[in-house]
């Protein structure tokens, strides 16, 4: 019941942001102030998404250095 009420008060954009945060797989996120959130960098860098993006960024940098 409470979740339904919270969803009623949230805008569509807020729901999208909340879903994106839940889907990250980062468990160490913590709200420390109004609109401020902290996460453990180790949690972020160990996600599959981060590893994939990091690999892709390295490829881009190497390609630019080669040209």
ABEGO torsion letter per residue (X at the ends): XAAAAAAAABBAAAAAAAAAAAAAGBAABBBABBGBBBBBAAAAAABAAAAAAAAAAAAAAAAAAAX
